[in-house]
Amino acid sequence: MENAPTSPEDFALLYTEFAQRFDGLNRSFTSYPYHDQHLFNSSGWCMYRVIECLTQEHSFWLVAVAAMVCVVGSSLSVTLLRRVLIVKHKIKTIQVALAGAMTGATIWATHFIAMLAYDPGLPHAFEPVLTAVSLVISVLGALGANFTMAYMKTRTRFVFAGIMFGTTVSAMHYVGMSAYMLPGTLDWHATTVFVSICLGAGFGAIAYHRIAYPWTRYCTAGGITAMVLGICTMHFVGMGSFSISLSPLYEVPDQVFSDHILGLIVILVALFVFVMGYAALNIEQGLSQHANQQMQSAAMKDILTNLPNRHALHVALEKWTTALKGDLTDHVAVFTVNIDAFKHINELYGRASGDIVLSKIAQRIGEELQHEDTLFRAGGDEFVIVSRGFRRMGQVTSMADRISAYLKEPLNVGDNPILVTASMGVSSSLQDGRDMDTLLQNSGIAMFYAKANPDVDVQIFDADMQKQSRARLEIQTDLRQAAARGELELVYQKQNELPSRDLVGFEVLLRWNHPTRGRVSPAEFIPIAEETGLIRDIGLWVLRTACEEAVQWPIPLSIAVNVAPQQLVQPSFIESVSDILFETRLAPERLELEVTEASIIDDENHTLRVMHRLKAMGLRIAMDDFGTGYSSLNTLQSFPFDKIKMDRSFVQEIHINPKRAAIAKATMLIGDALQIPVLAEGTEVEEELVFLEDAGCAYVQGFYFGTPLPLTDLHNLLAGIAQKEAS
């Protein structure tokens, strides 16, 4: 400073000059009626000082600029942080850091623009180091608050983040104020300082609570408002928390930031805040859009074949339905293709080979399609083709036959040539309507008809199929309530020993007496029960009812109950069997469970564990329908079977059919080698019985000993046997 005072007289003259120039300002600081020390600490003085500071000592247009910067910066910060918190992409940390840097810069820019608006009526400037330190404090504190919100795993994280935010605003403010240089000192009012810090922390907690837990669509606006209030109330209450004491002992050095220099710096920082915020939002939105596009693409694509999946199919069906209604000259055909016995391909060659087969089938079908055709993978081994532009049904059937023939050619998977056949159902708008969902349903119905008929590869849908499908659905609906309505009945088929031909037990068979349809064949309703999963509940009903009946027999004969594959995979099956035996008091050794080869093939390890646990309970296990599936000698050796039941298809006319005779003798030899007795099903004539006896068969079952007995006849039979034995 030029002409600096060097003697006490010079200091006195300078002080007199300052006192005269700022006499009005001094009076404003010293002439309040509340200048009394007791009243000086009151809340009334605090409020009065804050209002006076804001209304009389600030430039309104710069205050408006500061508010605008605060609102824009807070809006960008809250919006970005809110969006970043709900995503999980890999650069979330970078996004949270950007939001924190933007929040810190917003706090700092708001403060110093407001400081430029403040006019104490004295020479003043800003010390560079502390000004820079305040910016660092602001950014680091905001980063800490944002990372607390993003990564702290507690419900109250917003409290910690809000307190950190309020502390950051306060620390930045008061460090920034310490950089404010004028010819005097700032005397701070402790109560007002405390109030300013509490306001910053309180509004900060509210802001971060709205960011973390947005209950309504207005919560983002609420978070922005709270953040703006946290910054502004802290600043302006803080500005009202000091008074200036002039002193000739203090001077404003030349090597400091003037208002113009600081204004330029703040403008650059504010512009940086807005550019950074805009860029961060664009980056986040771009990442979100890219992630959403990837998710949508993944949701619409089958990973294995890279074809559109079932979800994509239904989206396309809606679009095509609208197009068909708008253009009556356009026609569509829907082909549903299902690979026959694909499960056995997985079992014989492994799932990896099965995946290759599916990929090659998709490729083959695609090679036969035109540019207007679309191929979808609708399920595990099911494909759907939608083709447009047909004019005649002959074109539809020609395309179906061409694809079917191409699929029959062997597929080379490694060193294994695999023969694949497929069942195809076809429906078209030429004769089945113009609703795409209906066409898809009809082609599925036709496909099931083709699958049920080994001689048919391609089936065109017709109205009779829909009627039969509706009847099938009605059977399914009625079957759900059959047991509760008392429509299910058990009948008992004799099992006899050879060569004595004595009765040793019964196999339980299920019958359904429908109130309007009459007696429904098991061949009709059992497959429906297995396909729909109803067999689980029905099977348990059969097991419980059979055990309840068997425990009342006067003779402790064995009872055999069929167990479906779906029952064996139930986690509670073993527990259910145990509960039934405990509740009915049936001796476990009297109960024999019959499992098919399909049950074993579906999941060998699980089935083996279940069998061992059942055996440990004292039950006996029989392999049912031996020879009709895909079991091997290793299966018989590995599984703890107590009996082998040879299927009736090998027993009928066994005495005159050399092939069946050879199969039966081989089965007896296997059973003898493994020490497992064999029961032959379907014996109907004396000659069959004699042949089986000579071959070494242990047990027989069939109409030769009578048709299955209803419960009343069974009781009469057992009562007669018991009376005869007693006599």
KAWOCOR-V238634 format. One record per residue. D_CENTER is the distance of its C-alpha to the mean C-alpha in Angstrom with 1 decimal. Layout:
BEGIN
((D_CENTER) (D_CENTER))
END
This chain:
BEGIN
((73.2) (76.7) (79.7) (77.9) (80.0) (82.0) (84.1) (83.7) (85.6) (83.1) (80.2) (82.0) (82.6) (79.0) (77.7) (80.2) (79.0) (75.3) (76.3) (78.1) (75.5) (72.6) (74.7) (72.5) (69.3) (70.9) (71.9) (68.4) (67.3) (70.2) (71.5) (68.7) (69.9) (66.9) (68.2) (69.2) (67.1) (65.9) (64.8) (63.5) (60.6) (59.7) (56.6) (59.0) (60.2) (56.6) (55.6) (58.9) (58.6) (55.1) (56.2) (59.3) (57.6) (55.1) (57.7) (60.8) (59.8) (57.0) (57.0) (54.9) (53.8) (52.6) (50.8) (49.1) (48.1) (46.7) (44.7) (43.4) (42.4) (40.7) (38.8) (37.7) (36.8) (34.9) (33.0) (31.9) (31.1) (29.0) (27.2) (26.4) (25.4) (23.2) (21.3) (21.3) (19.9) (16.5) (16.1) (15.5) (17.6) (20.3) (23.2) (22.0) (25.0) (27.4) (26.1) (26.5) (29.9) (30.9) (30.0) (32.1) (35.0) (35.0) (35.1) (37.9) (39.9) (39.5) (41.0) (43.8) (44.7) (44.7) (47.0) (49.5) (49.7) (50.5) (53.0) (54.7) (55.0) (56.8) (60.6) (62.6) (65.8) (66.4) (66.2) (62.8) (60.4) (57.3) (57.4) (55.3) (53.9) (52.7) (51.2) (49.2) (48.2) (46.9) (44.6) (43.3) (42.8) (40.9) (38.5) (37.9) (37.4) (34.9) (33.0) (33.0) (31.7) (28.9) (27.8) (28.0) (25.6) (23.2) (23.2) (24.7) (22.2) (24.0) (23.9) (27.5) (27.0) (28.3) (31.6) (32.2) (31.2) (33.5) (36.4) (36.1) (36.1) (39.1) (40.9) (40.4) (41.8) (44.8) (45.5) (45.4) (47.7) (50.3) (50.4) (50.8) (53.5) (55.3) (55.5) (57.4) (61.1) (64.1) (67.6) (66.8) (64.2) (61.1) (61.5) (58.1) (57.6) (55.4) (54.1) (53.0) (51.3) (49.4) (48.4) (47.2) (45.0) (43.5) (42.8) (40.9) (38.8) (38.2) (37.1) (35.1) (33.1) (32.6) (31.5) (28.9) (27.7) (27.1) (25.3) (23.0) (22.3) (22.8) (23.2) (24.6) (25.0) (28.4) (27.2) (27.5) (31.0) (31.7) (30.6) (32.9) (35.7) (35.5) (35.5) (38.6) (40.3) (39.6) (41.3) (44.1) (45.1) (45.3) (47.4) (49.8) (50.3) (50.8) (53.4) (55.2) (55.4) (58.3) (61.9) (64.1) (67.2) (69.4) (71.3) (73.5) (72.3) (69.0) (68.8) (66.1) (66.3) (66.2) (63.4) (60.6) (58.3) (60.0) (58.2) (58.2) (56.8) (54.1) (53.3) (52.9) (50.6) (48.5) (48.2) (47.0) (44.4) (43.3) (43.0) (41.1) (38.7) (38.1) (37.8) (35.4) (33.3) (33.2) (32.4) (29.7) (28.1) (28.5) (27.0) (23.9) (23.6) (24.2) (21.6) (19.0) (20.2) (20.1) (16.5) (15.5) (17.7) (16.1) (12.6) (14.1) (16.1) (13.4) (11.6) (15.1) (16.4) (16.5) (16.8) (19.5) (21.8) (20.9) (21.3) (19.5) (16.8) (16.5) (14.7) (17.6) (20.0) (19.3) (19.7) (22.9) (24.1) (24.3) (26.3) (28.6) (29.2) (30.5) (32.6) (34.1) (35.2) (36.8) (38.7) (40.2) (41.7) (38.4) (37.0) (33.9) (33.3) (30.0) (30.1) (27.5) (28.1) (27.0) (28.2) (30.4) (30.0) (27.3) (26.2) (29.8) (29.6) (26.8) (28.9) (32.1) (31.2) (27.9) (24.4) (25.3) (28.1) (25.9) (23.7) (27.0) (28.2) (25.2) (25.8) (29.5) (29.1) (27.0) (29.8) (32.5) (31.2) (30.8) (34.4) (35.7) (34.0) (35.7) (34.5) (33.7) (31.5) (27.7) (25.9) (22.2) (20.4) (19.1) (18.0) (18.9) (22.6) (22.9) (24.0) (25.0) (27.8) (28.8) (32.4) (34.6) (38.3) (39.7) (43.1) (43.9) (42.2) (44.1) (42.1) (38.8) (40.1) (41.6) (38.3) (36.6) (39.5) (39.5) (35.8) (36.3) (39.4) (37.8) (34.9) (37.5) (38.9) (38.1) (35.4) (36.3) (33.7) (35.5) (38.7) (37.4) (38.2) (35.7) (36.6) (33.8) (34.2) (32.0) (32.2) (32.0) (32.0) (33.3) (33.4) (35.0) (35.9) (39.5) (39.6) (36.3) (35.6) (33.9) (30.5) (27.9) (25.5) (28.6) (29.7) (26.4) (26.6) (30.3) (29.8) (27.3) (30.0) (32.6) (30.6) (30.4) (34.2) (34.8) (32.8) (34.8) (38.0) (38.7) (41.4) (39.3) (37.1) (36.7) (36.6) (37.3) (35.9) (38.5) (38.7) (39.7) (36.4) (34.6) (37.0) (36.4) (32.6) (33.0) (35.3) (32.7) (30.1) (32.9) (33.5) (29.9) (30.0) (33.3) (32.3) (29.7) (32.6) (35.3) (35.5) (35.5) (38.3) (40.3) (40.3) (39.4) (42.3) (43.0) (45.9) (47.3) (48.6) (51.3) (50.9) (54.4) (55.7) (58.0) (60.9) (61.7) (59.5) (58.9) (55.8) (53.3) (50.1) (48.0) (44.8) (42.8) (41.9) (39.8) (41.3) (40.1) (42.7) (41.2) (43.2) (43.8) (43.1) (45.1) (44.3) (41.1) (41.1) (38.7) (38.3) (36.9) (34.5) (33.4) (31.5) (29.8) (28.9) (27.5) (25.4) (23.9) (23.6) (26.4) (28.4) (26.8) (28.3) (31.4) (32.0) (31.9) (34.3) (36.6) (36.6) (37.4) (40.0) (41.7) (42.0) (43.4) (46.0) (46.9) (47.7) (50.4) (52.2) (55.7) (55.3) (52.4) (51.3) (47.9) (45.1) (42.5) (39.1) (36.6) (33.1) (30.4) (27.9) (25.0) (26.9) (27.2) (23.5) (23.0) (22.8) (25.3) (27.7) (30.3) (30.3) (30.8) (33.7) (35.2) (35.0) (36.7) (39.5) (40.1) (40.2) (42.4) (44.6) (44.7) (45.8) (43.0) (45.5) (46.1) (42.6) (41.6) (38.1) (38.0) (35.1) (34.9) (34.6) (31.3) (29.9) (31.1) (30.0) (26.3) (25.8) (29.2) (28.3) (26.5) (29.3) (31.9) (30.6) (30.5) (34.0) (35.5) (34.3) (35.7) (38.9) (39.2) (39.2) (42.2) (40.8) (41.8) (39.6) (40.8) (39.5) (39.6) (40.6) (41.6) (42.4) (40.1) (37.0) (36.3) (37.2) (39.6) (42.4) (40.1) (37.8) (40.9) (42.0) (38.7) (37.7) (39.9) (41.2) (44.1) (44.9) (44.4) (44.5) (45.9) (44.7) (47.2) (47.2) (49.2) (51.6) (52.9) (56.3) (55.9) (59.7) (60.3) (57.3) (57.8) (54.2) (52.8) (55.5) (54.7) (50.9) (52.0) (54.4) (51.9) (49.4) (52.2) (53.0) (49.4) (49.2) (52.6) (51.7) (48.5) (50.3) (47.9) (49.8) (49.1) (48.9) (49.7) (48.2) (50.0) (53.6) (55.8) (59.3) (61.8) (61.9) (58.2) (58.7) (61.7) (60.0) (57.0) (59.5) (61.4) (58.2) (57.3) (54.5) (54.0) (52.6) (52.4) (50.7) (51.5) (53.7) (56.9) (56.5) (55.4) (52.5) (49.6) (51.0) (49.8) (49.7) (53.2) (54.8) (53.0) (54.5) (58.0) (57.8) (56.8) (59.4) (62.1) (61.2) (61.2) (64.6) (66.0) (65.0) (66.4) (69.7))
END
